[in-house]
C-alpha cells in the first residue's frame, strides 16, 4: 500500500503541494495481438496479454522503486463507442484501429438510436475481459480502463467532421448535433456506471494510464475542444462534462489538443480533479496560468522532456501537484532517471 498512500493525497489533498515520479515498462501494443473488441475469437485469448503486461509492470516497479502503482490495463483503441453506434472500423498492422464516419447529415443523425451495452461487442467484450483478468489476478489487483471518450468526441467519429462542423453553425441543424451528442453521452455514461459497478477496483485514468484512486470520478478524452471557439465549447461540450462531474463527484480530463483558449472554461467543471495534456503548440507553462496552486487539478503528465519537468517544478506556485510518468524499459536507466527527478523535487 506504500505507493497508494503516496499518490492518493496528490489527487485529494487540494491544499498541499506534492510531486510523484512513475516509471513503467513499455507495453505490447494491442495491434500486435489483434484488437479483442473487434475479434470473433474468445476473449480468453487476450487474458495473457493483460496479465503478462501487469506482471512485467509489477516486477519493473519493484526493481526501480518508483512511486507508481501497477494496473492491469484493458487497453483499446478510440473506436469502441463509435463502433457501438454502427461505425465501420479500419484496422492496421502497425497502429491502433480507428472508426470511420458513416453519416453526413442531420437527418441521418436523428435516425441513430442508443444501443444496449450488451449488444455492443466493443463494449461488452471489455467487461468480459475484465472479469477474466480479475479471475486470474484476484480481486485486489487494480484494473486499468479501456479508452474513454466524451460523447461529443465520439460523435465526431460518427459524423463526418466536414459536414458536422457546418451543421453546428446552421440554425436548422445545430439541434440535431446536440441530439446526437446527447445520445453518445448517454451510452458513455451508462458504460461508466456499468464499469464502476462491475469493477470497483478499476483505476479511472485511461490516459496516460497512471494509477488513480478507483473511488474518484472517471477520466475522459476531450480533444475536439481544440477545434472550436470558447462559445461553441460551452454550448456543445461543456454541459456533458458538468453532468458527468455532478454524477460521479468529479472528473479527470485528458486533452491532446491545442486548447489553451478553453482553459478558463475548463475551470467551470465542478471538481475537475485531474488533468493530462500534451505539450501542444504553446508548451507546458500555460497549464500554470489556469491550473496552479491550492484547489487546482493534479497534473498527470507523460511524454514530457526532463527540462520541461524542471521548469514546471521551478515555476509552479505552492499548492500545485504533479505526477510525472516516464516509460523506460532498462532498469538501470529507469533508476537513474528517477534519482535525477527526485533531486529536482
N, C-alpha and C positions, 0 to 999 in steps of 0.2 A: 504493500500500500504506500510505499515511500513516495513514489512519483505522483500518484493520485493526490496525495496530500500537498505536494508542491504545486501542481497545476491547478487544482480546484480553486484555491484562493485567487489565482490570477484571473479567473473568469468571474468570480463572485464578490470579491472584496474591492469594491469600486473606489474606495478612498485611499488605497495604498498603491505605491509603485511596485513594480516587480518585473523580472525577466527570467525566461527559461530557454534552454537550448536543447533541441531534439535532433538526434542523428539517426536516420533509419537506412536500411539497405534498400537497394532497388528491388522492384517487384516485377515478376514476369508479366508482360502486357497481356491483356485479355485476348488480343487478336492472335497471339501465338498459340493459344489453346482453342480458339474459336469462341464466339460470344454465346454464353449459356442462355441468354434471354431469347435468342433467335433460333437456337438449335432444336431439333426434334429428338436428340439423344437424351437419355436420362440425366437429370440434374446431378445424380451421384457421380458422374464423370468429372465434375468440377469441384467436388469436395476437397480433393487433394491439392488443387490449385490454391484454394483459400487456406487450408490447414498448413500446408508446407510454407506458404508465404508468412503466415503467422509465426510458425516455429522459428523460421530464419530471423524474423524480427525480434523475437524474444531473446534468442541467443546473441544477436548482434547488440542489442541494448544492454544486456548483462555484461558483455565483454567491454563495451565502450564506457558505460557508466554515465549515460546522458540523463536528461530529465524527462524523456518520453515514456509513454505507456503503449504497449503493443495492442494492435487491433486486428481482428480477422476481417479483412475488408471484402465486402460483397460487391466489388467494383463492376461498373457497367459503363457503356458509352452514354452520350447525351440523348440518345434516341428513344429511350424506353417509354416516356409519356406520349410523345408524338405518335409512336407506333401503336400505342393503345387506342388512339383515335383513328387509326387507319393509314397512317403514313407508310409508304414503302421505305425500306431501309437498304442502303448500299453498304456493302462490306468491302474491306480492303485486306490485302496480305500484310501490310506493314503499318496499319493505323486502326483506330477505333471505328466502329460503324457510325454512320450518320443517317438521320432521317431526311427524306426528300419531300418537299412540299407537294400537296396534291389538290389544293383548292386555290382559286384566284379571285373569287367574287364573294360579295356579301350574301348573296342567295345561297351559294354553296356552303358558306359558313353556318348559316342558320339551319341547315339540314343535319348538322353534326350533333350527335347525342352523347351524353356522358356514359361511358361503358362501365360495367361492373368489373371490379378488380379481378375477380376470379375468372373472368372471360378474357383477360389480357395476359397472354403468356409472358410478355416482357416485364410485367409487374408480379404476377403470381409465382413465376419461377424464382424471383428474388427472395420471396418469402420461403419458398420450398428449400432453396439452397441454404438460407439462414437457419432453418430448422435442422437440416442435416449437419451443418457445421457445428451448431450448438450441441447436437448429439455426440459429435466426435470430440469436441474440446471440453465439453461440460458447461454448465450454466454460468460459471464465474468468468469465463473468457469474454472480453469485450468484443462485440462485433463492430465492424465499420460499415457505413451505409453504402448503398448504391448512389448513382448520380442524383442530384437534387436540382430541379429546375422550377422557377416560378411559373405560374400558369401563363403569364404573358410571354415569357421566353419560349415556352412550349408552343404557344400559338404561332410564334414567329418561325417555327419549324414546319408547322402545318400549312400556313397560308403564305404563299409566295410573297416575299417581302417587297418586291417591286410594286405589287398591287396592294399589299396590306398598308404600307405607309401612305399610299394615295387615299385609301379608304379612311384612314384616321383623320384626314383633312377634309373629307366630304361630309356635309351635314346629313345627307340621307344614308350614309353608310357607317358613320363612326359608331352608332349604337350597336350595329352588328359586330363590330370589332370588340366592343365591351362584352357583348353576349357570349362570344366565343372564348374570350379571355376568362370570363367567369366560369365557363364550363371546364376549361383546362385547370383553373384554380380549384374548382370543386373536386376534380379527380385527384389532384395533387394533395389536397387537404385530407381526403378520405384515405389515401395511401399512407400519409404520415401518421394518421390516427391508428391505422392497422399495424404499421411497423412498431409504433410505440407500445401498443397493446401486446403484440406477439413477442417483442424483443426489448424488455425493459433494461437490458444491459447493452444496448446499442449506443455507441457514440454518435452524436448527431452531425458531426463535422465531416462533410464529404470531400471538401477541397480546401486545404491541401492534405486532408486525411490525418491530421494530428488529432490525438485523443481530446475529447471534450466531455465533461460530465454528462451522463445519459439523462439526468433529470432536467437539464436545461432545454430550451426550445430548439427547434430544428434550424439547420442552416439551409441555404439555397443559393443557386447561381442567379445573379441579377446582372445580366450582361447587355441586354438590349437598351438599357437606360443610357448607354453612351451615345446612342444614335438619335436621341430625341431631345427636344428642349425641356427645360425645367417644368414649364406649364404642362406639357404633354406627359411627362413622367408623373406629375402629381394627379393628373386626370385619369390616366390609363393604368398605371403600375402601382403607385403608392397605396391605393386602397386595399389591394390584396395583401401587401406586406404588413400593413397595420392590422388587418384582420387576423393574419397568422400570428402576429406578435400578441394580440389580445387573446387569441385562442390558447396559445401554448405558454403564455407568460414571458415572451421574448423570443427573439430570433438572432441568428448569426447570418452573415452575408459573405459570399464570395463574389467578387466583381473583377473581371479581367478586361473591362472596357476603359477607355479614356473618359472617365465620368466625373472629373473634378467639379464640373458645373452642377452636379446633382448632390454634392456632399451636404450642402445645407438642408436639402430636402430629406436626406437620409436621417438627419437628426430628428425628424418628425415621427420616426418609427419608435413606438414605445419599447423600451428596454432592448435596443439594439446592442447586445452584449458582446458580440464578437465580429471582427471584420478581417477579411483576407482580400487583398487586391494585389495586382501585379504592378510592375514599375510604370507602365503606361507612358504617355508622351512627356509628362512633366516630372517624372521621377517619383521618389518616395516621400519627399518632405511635405507635399500638400496634405497628407493624412494628419500631420501635426497641427495644421491650421484649423481643423474642424473636430478632430477626434483625439484630443490630448488632455491630460490632467484628470482629476477625480471625476468619476461618472462617465468617462468616455469608454467606448468598447475596447476590449482587448484586441490588439493587433496580432494576428496569427499569420506569419509571413514566411514564404518559401520562395525559391528561385530569386534570391536576393544576394548581391555581392557582399563580401565581408566589409568593404569600405562603406557601403550604404548602411549596414548594421551599425557600424561605429558612429556614423553620422547621426542616425536616428537616436541612438542611446545618448549621444552628447547633447543633442538639441531638445530632446523631449522634456517637457516640464514635469515636475513632481506629480505623481499620481497616475502617470501613463504606464500601461502594462503591455508587455511584449512576450510572444512565444515565437522564437525563430526555429525554423526547421531546415535541415540540410540532408540530402541523400549522398552518402559516401559508403561504398562497399568495403574498402580496405580498413581494417580495424585500426591500424596504427595511424593512418591518415585521419580517420574519424576522431581518434583520441587527441591528436594534435590540434585539429580544428576546434574541438570542444575546449581544450585548455586555453587556446588563444581567445576564444569568445568569452569565457568566464573571466579572463584577465581584464577584458574591456568593462565588464559589469562591476 
